[in-house]
Amino acid sequence: MKSRRDFKTELEYIKYLRIHLAGLAMQGLLSNEYIAKLMELPKHNPTQDISAMAIKFADELLKQLEQK
C-alpha cells in the first residue's frame, strides 16, 4: 500500500484509498460461501453486483473515517 506522501493532493490519495478498500471488500465478498455458490450457477453472473457492493462498502468506510 502506498503512503500518503506518495500523492500530491488529498483527492489523489482519497481516490487511491477508495480503490484499495474496494479491492479488500471484494476479497471479503468473494470469500463468502453464498456468493461462491451463486458464481457456480449456470446463467448467473453476480460480478457486477459484487463490484457495486464492494464500492459501496469502500465509500461508506471512507465516509465514516471522515466523521471521526
C-alpha positions as CSV (number, residue, x, y, z in Angstrom):
1,M,0.0,0.0,0.0
2,K,1.2,3.5,-0.8
3,S,1.9,6.1,1.7
4,R,0.1,9.5,2.0
5,R,3.4,11.1,1.0
6,D,3.3,9.4,-2.4
7,F,0.4,11.6,-3.5
8,K,0.4,15.3,-4.5
9,T,-3.2,16.1,-3.5
10,E,-5.7,14.8,-0.9
11,L,-8.1,13.9,-3.8
12,E,-5.5,11.6,-5.4
13,Y,-5.0,9.9,-2.0
14,I,-8.7,9.5,-1.4
15,K,-9.2,8.0,-4.9
16,Y,-6.4,5.6,-4.2
17,L,-7.9,4.6,-0.8
18,R,-11.3,4.0,-2.4
19,I,-9.8,1.6,-5.0
20,H,-7.7,-0.2,-2.3
21,L,-10.6,-0.5,0.1
22,A,-13.0,-1.7,-2.6
23,G,-10.5,-4.4,-3.5
24,L,-10.3,-5.5,0.1
25,A,-14.1,-5.5,0.3
26,M,-14.3,-7.5,-2.9
27,Q,-11.9,-10.1,-1.5
28,G,-14.2,-10.5,1.6
29,L,-17.3,-10.8,-0.5
30,L,-15.7,-13.4,-2.8
31,S,-14.7,-15.5,0.2
32,N,-18.4,-15.7,1.2
33,E,-19.7,-19.2,0.6
34,Y,-23.1,-18.0,-0.5
35,I,-21.6,-15.8,-3.2
36,A,-19.3,-18.6,-4.3
37,K,-22.3,-20.9,-4.8
38,L,-24.0,-18.1,-6.9
39,M,-21.0,-17.9,-9.1
40,E,-21.3,-21.6,-9.9
41,L,-24.9,-21.4,-11.1
42,P,-25.3,-21.5,-14.9
43,K,-26.6,-18.3,-16.4
44,H,-26.0,-16.3,-13.2
45,N,-23.1,-13.9,-13.1
46,P,-23.2,-11.7,-10.0
47,T,-19.9,-10.0,-10.7
48,Q,-21.5,-6.6,-11.3
49,D,-23.4,-6.9,-8.1
50,I,-20.3,-7.8,-6.2
51,S,-18.4,-5.0,-7.7
52,A,-21.1,-2.5,-6.8
53,M,-21.3,-3.8,-3.2
54,A,-17.5,-3.5,-2.8
55,I,-17.5,0.1,-3.9
56,K,-20.4,0.9,-1.6
57,F,-18.6,-0.6,1.3
58,A,-15.4,1.4,0.5
59,D,-17.4,4.6,0.1
60,E,-19.2,4.1,3.4
61,L,-15.9,3.3,5.2
62,L,-14.3,6.5,3.9
63,K,-17.4,8.5,4.9
64,Q,-17.2,7.0,8.5
65,L,-13.5,7.7,8.7
66,E,-14.0,11.4,7.7
67,Q,-16.5,11.8,10.5
68,K,-14.1,10.6,13.2
